[in-house]
Amino acid sequence: MRITVTGATGTQGGAVARLLTERGHEVRRMTRRPNSSTDVYGDFDDPESLRAAFADADGAFLVTPFGVPAETEVRQGKALVDAAADVAHVVFTSATNADRGTGIPHFDTKAEIEGHLRGHPLWTVLGPAAFMAAGGPVALPIPADLKLHVVAPEDIAAMAVLAFEQPERFRDRRIDIASDRLTGPEMAAIRGTEFVEIPLAEAERYSADLAAMFRHHAEIGLDLDVAALHAEFPEIGWHSYANWI
Ligand SMILES: NC(=O)c1ccc[n+]([C@@H]2O[C@H](COP(=O)([O-])OP(=O)(O)OC[C@H]3O[C@@H](n4cnc5c(N)ncnc54)[C@H](OP(=O)(O)O)[C@@H]3O)[C@@H](O)[C@H]2O)c1
């Protein structure tokens, strides 16, 4: 299959492009700074470049950037969906429970893009939890006893590649994904480091958007049954956090 992967120089797109290549698919890695024969130029603000990057592709993996204004993410996400209108299967990576009206800015933007994608003949939305991270102390604005859903980027990629390879299993579905669920102190113990609970007010000064997400995690929590997900997709070979570290 020929798949155009957006965000290919980033965490998710990079993992997806690597795994597709390993599995023998033809990959077009979209970036604003192409520097290899498998790279294709594309700018989310340049619809013509997007149409060219998606031309004759069997699949498109769509990712939107974090840290841009909400209206920018929505505009760029919808432009990606529009440009991929003739691509047989579109897989959009969103965020866990982004469709629940959480009020978290970078979740609600994704819900809007998901709504736009639902008009496509064959779509899949993956909703990853927080990406697994390594290095330094585990400093998070969450209580020490809160179990956080986390996902290995490699597992996001494995789900995306499986979706392209087995489209009927993923047809018009929205699937939230996490690899493991554990507390900050449990993560710190695995990393041989300390857990530091950052006051939410401090996180708020850094990013009101992320603070809103962590407040939601602590007060409402994510609705994602990890055991049921892993039972449905055993071939992913889900990483535990310890295993990933
Ligand atoms: N971090 C988490 O824990 C987490 C969890 C769930 C969901 N998310 C969501 O994941 C998304 C980010 O994914 P990521 O972390 O994999 O990305 P990333 O590592 O931050 O990389 C961003 C990618 O987007 C591309 N990009 C940005 N603006 C672009 C533009 N105007 N035109 C073309 N390409 C553009 C960049 O390509 P070039 O610079 O090469 O052009 C780069 O490949 C965000 O929407 C975030 O909300 C994150």
The ligand as an SDF file (V2000), in Angstrom:
LIG
                    3D

 48 52  0  0  0  0  0  0  0  0999 V2000
    2.1560   14.3240   23.8660 N   0  0  0  0  0  0  0  0  0  0  0  0
    1.1330   13.5870   24.2870 C   0  0  0  0  0  0  0  0  0  0  0  0
    1.1810   12.9620   25.3610 O   0  0  0  0  0  0  0  0  0  0  0  0
   -0.1110   13.5120   23.4220 C   0  0  0  0  0  0  0  0  0  0  0  0
   -1.1320   12.5930   23.7520 C   0  0  0  0  0  0  0  0  0  0  0  0
   -2.2730   12.5060   22.9280 C   0  0  0  0  0  0  0  0  0  0  0  0
   -2.3750   13.3240   21.8040 C   0  0  0  0  0  0  0  0  0  0  0  0
   -1.3590   14.2120   21.5190 N   0  0  0  0  0  0  0  0  0  0  0  0
   -1.4920   15.0530   20.3220 C   0  0  0  0  0  0  0  0  0  0  0  0
   -0.4970   14.6600   19.3950 O   0  0  0  0  0  0  0  0  0  0  0  0
   -0.3180   15.7150   18.4400 C   0  0  0  0  0  0  0  0  0  0  0  0
    1.1490   15.9170   18.1640 C   0  0  0  0  0  0  0  0  0  0  0  0
    1.6950   14.7140   17.7140 O   0  0  0  0  0  0  0  0  0  0  0  0
    3.2500   14.3900   17.8680 P   0  0  0  0  0  0  0  0  0  0  0  0
    3.6430   14.6330   19.3010 O   0  0  0  0  0  0  0  0  0  0  0  0
    3.4810   13.0730   17.2620 O   0  0  0  0  0  0  0  0  0  0  0  0
    3.8770   15.5570   16.9900 O   0  0  0  0  0  0  0  0  0  0  0  0
    5.3060   16.2470   17.1840 P   0  0  0  0  0  0  0  0  0  0  0  0
    6.3190   15.2530   17.6000 O   0  0  0  0  0  0  0  0  0  0  0  0
    5.1140   17.4830   18.0040 O   0  0  0  0  0  0  0  0  0  0  0  0
    5.6290   16.6980   15.7000 O   0  0  0  0  0  0  0  0  0  0  0  0
    4.8120   17.6120   15.0120 C   0  0  0  0  0  0  0  0  0  0  0  0
    4.7830   17.1820   13.5530 C   0  0  0  0  0  0  0  0  0  0  0  0
    3.8220   17.9880   12.8750 O   0  0  0  0  0  0  0  0  0  0  0  0
    4.4080   18.5240   11.7110 C   0  0  0  0  0  0  0  0  0  0  0  0
    3.8350   19.8360   11.4680 N   0  0  0  0  0  0  0  0  0  0  0  0
    3.5540   20.8000   12.3830 C   0  0  0  0  0  0  0  0  0  0  0  0
    3.0180   21.8750   11.7770 N   0  0  0  0  0  0  0  0  0  0  0  0
    2.9740   21.5760   10.4510 C   0  0  0  0  0  0  0  0  0  0  0  0
    2.5540   22.2810    9.2960 C   0  0  0  0  0  0  0  0  0  0  0  0
    2.0610   23.5410    9.3680 N   0  0  0  0  0  0  0  0  0  0  0  0
    2.6330   21.6640    8.1050 N   0  0  0  0  0  0  0  0  0  0  0  0
    3.1510   20.4250    7.9940 C   0  0  0  0  0  0  0  0  0  0  0  0
    3.5870   19.7030    9.0490 N   0  0  0  0  0  0  0  0  0  0  0  0
    3.4960   20.2730   10.2560 C   0  0  0  0  0  0  0  0  0  0  0  0
    5.8880   18.5820   11.9650 C   0  0  0  0  0  0  0  0  0  0  0  0
    6.5480   18.4450   10.7100 O   0  0  0  0  0  0  0  0  0  0  0  0
    7.7520   19.3990   10.1760 P   0  0  0  0  0  0  0  0  0  0  0  0
    8.1490   20.3180   11.2950 O   0  0  0  0  0  0  0  0  0  0  0  0
    8.8270   18.4380    9.7730 O   0  0  0  0  0  0  0  0  0  0  0  0
    7.1620   20.1060    9.0070 O   0  0  0  0  0  0  0  0  0  0  0  0
    6.1220   17.3740   12.8550 C   0  0  0  0  0  0  0  0  0  0  0  0
    6.3690   16.2220   12.0840 O   0  0  0  0  0  0  0  0  0  0  0  0
   -0.9780   16.9560   19.0530 C   0  0  0  0  0  0  0  0  0  0  0  0
   -2.2090   17.1780   18.3800 O   0  0  0  0  0  0  0  0  0  0  0  0
   -1.2330   16.5360   20.5020 C   0  0  0  0  0  0  0  0  0  0  0  0
   -2.3470   17.2110   21.0700 O   0  0  0  0  0  0  0  0  0  0  0  0
   -0.2400   14.3000   22.2720 C   0  0  0  0  0  0  0  0  0  0  0  0
  1  2  1  0
  2  3  2  0
  2  4  1  0
  4  5  1  0
  4 48  2  0
  5  6  2  0
  6  7  1  0
  7  8  2  0
  8  9  1  0
  8 48  1  0
  9 10  1  0
  9 46  1  0
 10 11  1  0
 11 12  1  0
 11 44  1  0
 12 13  1  0
 13 14  1  0
 14 15  2  0
 14 16  1  0
 14 17  1  0
 17 18  1  0
 18 19  2  0
 18 20  1  0
 18 21  1  0
 21 22  1  0
 22 23  1  0
 23 24  1  0
 23 42  1  0
 24 25  1  0
 25 26  1  0
 25 36  1  0
 26 27  1  0
 26 35  1  0
 27 28  2  0
 28 29  1  0
 29 30  1  0
 29 35  2  0
 30 31  1  0
 30 32  2  0
 32 33  1  0
 33 34  2  0
 34 35  1  0
 36 37  1  0
 36 42  1  0
 37 38  1  0
 38 39  2  0
 38 40  1  0
 38 41  1  0
 42 43  1  0
 44 45  1  0
 44 46  1  0
 46 47  1  0
M  CHG  2   8   1  16  -1
M  END
$$$$
